[in-house]
């Protein structure tokens, strides 16, 4: 027959082992998610979701998967406005993401996106065409049904 003292000691040992294993499993898992944005030519200013993040090539950590609004600007080149989709890897889908977080392995998700900038037009603007467009826009604005909210102060 097992004495109560021996039974209590066995329970304590098992509890310590279980707690140790759980702590080790939770503390060692890691997921690193980075995206790299490059452009041709390099050095374009990058805005992601209306926040400046740097000049290409730029590496940024991210947390959320989904669609990002990306804008690239560089003097002498046309501005790029696009939506960039960042897709989760298979190990980062529910419920596999929980397992990836607790396994004693570092998972790395490195996603790369490249953009090609086109040179801006070097043709001079036609002043007559610009004036005609301005008149059309002014006429459309004056013809709109929006009430005038303020009067010019003289």
C-alpha positions in Angstrom: 0.0 0.0 0.0 1.2 3.5 -0.9 1.4 5.9 2.0 -0.3 9.3 1.7 3.1 11.0 2.0 4.4 9.1 -1.1 1.3 9.8 -3.1 1.5 13.5 -2.3 5.1 13.6 -3.4 4.3 11.9 -6.7 1.5 14.4 -7.4 3.8 17.3 -6.7 6.5 15.9 -9.1 3.9 15.4 -11.9 2.5 18.8 -11.4 6.0 20.4 -11.5 6.7 18.5 -14.8 3.5 19.5 -16.4 3.9 23.2 -15.4 7.5 23.2 -16.6 6.6 21.7 -20.0 3.8 24.2 -20.5 6.0 27.1 -19.6 8.8 25.9 -21.9 6.3 25.4 -24.8 4.8 28.8 -24.4 8.0 30.7 -24.0 10.0 29.4 -27.0 7.6 29.6 -29.9 8.1 32.5 -32.3 6.7 33.9 -35.6 8.5 36.6 -37.5 6.6 38.3 -40.3 8.4 40.8 -42.5 7.6 42.4 -45.9 10.2 43.8 -48.3 9.2 46.5 -50.8 11.5 47.3 -53.7 11.2 49.5 -56.7 13.0 50.0 -60.0 14.6 52.5 -59.7 15.3 52.3 -56.0 14.8 55.3 -53.6 11.1 55.8 -54.1 9.2 57.1 -51.0 6.7 54.5 -49.8 3.4 55.2 -48.0 1.5 52.3 -46.7 -2.1 52.9 -45.6 -1.4 56.7 -45.7 1.7 56.4 -43.4 5.2 57.0 -44.7 7.4 53.9 -44.0 10.6 54.9 -45.8 12.4 54.7 -49.1 12.8 51.5 -51.2 14.2 49.1 -50.6 12.4 49.0 -47.3 11.8 46.1 -44.9 8.9 46.3 -42.4 7.5 43.9 -39.8 3.8 43.3 -40.0 1.1 41.7 -37.9 -2.0 41.6 -40.1 -2.6 39.8 -43.3 -4.9 41.4 -45.9 -4.8 44.2 -48.4 -2.6 47.3 -47.9 -2.9 50.6 -49.8 0.6 51.3 -51.1 1.8 54.5 -52.8 5.3 55.0 -54.2 6.6 58.5 -55.2 9.8 59.5 -56.8 10.6 62.8 -58.5 10.7 62.4 -62.3 8.5 59.3 -62.2 4.7 58.7 -62.2 3.3 58.0 -58.7 2.1 54.4 -58.2 -1.2 53.9 -56.2 -2.0 50.3 -55.7 -3.4 47.7 -53.3 -1.0 45.0 -52.2 -2.4 41.7 -50.9 -0.4 40.0 -48.2 -1.5 36.4 -47.9 -1.0 34.1 -44.8 1.1 31.0 -45.1 -0.6 27.7 -44.3 1.0 27.4 -40.9 -0.5 30.8 -40.0 -4.1 29.8 -40.5 -6.4 29.0 -37.6 -5.9 26.6 -35.7 -2.4 26.0 -37.0 -1.3 29.5 -35.9 -1.7 28.6 -32.2 0.5 25.5 -32.7 3.1 27.6 -34.6 3.2 30.0 -31.6 3.9 27.3 -29.0 6.3 25.0 -30.9 10.0 25.5 -30.0 10.6 26.6 -33.6 10.9 30.1 -35.2 8.6 30.4 -38.2 9.6 33.2 -40.7 7.2 34.7 -43.2 9.2 36.9 -45.5 7.1 38.4 -48.3 8.5 40.6 -51.1 6.8 43.0 -53.4 8.4 44.8 -56.3 7.2 47.8 -58.3 8.4 49.4 -61.5 8.1 53.2 -61.8 7.5 54.7 -65.2 9.2 58.0 -66.1 7.0 61.0 -65.9 6.0 62.7 -69.1 8.4 65.3 -70.3 5.9 66.9 -72.7 5.0 70.4 -71.7 1.4 70.9 -70.5 -1.0 72.6 -73.0 -2.1 75.8 -71.2 -5.3 76.1 -73.3 -6.3 72.5 -72.4 -5.7 73.2 -68.7 -7.8 76.4 -68.9 -10.7 74.6 -70.7 -10.7 71.9 -68.0 -10.7 74.5 -65.2 -13.7 76.2 -66.8 -15.5 72.9 -67.1 -14.8 72.1 -63.5 -15.9 75.6 -62.3 -19.1 75.4 -64.3 -19.9 71.9 -62.9 -19.3 73.2 -59.4 -21.5 76.2 -59.9 -24.3 74.0 -61.3 -24.2 71.6 -58.4 -27.1 71.5 -56.0 -25.0 72.0 -52.9 -26.1 75.1 -51.0 -23.5 77.9 -50.5 -22.6 77.9 -46.9 -20.5 81.0 -46.6 -20.3 84.4 -48.4 -17.1 86.2 -49.1 -16.3 88.9 -46.5 -15.5 92.3 -47.9 
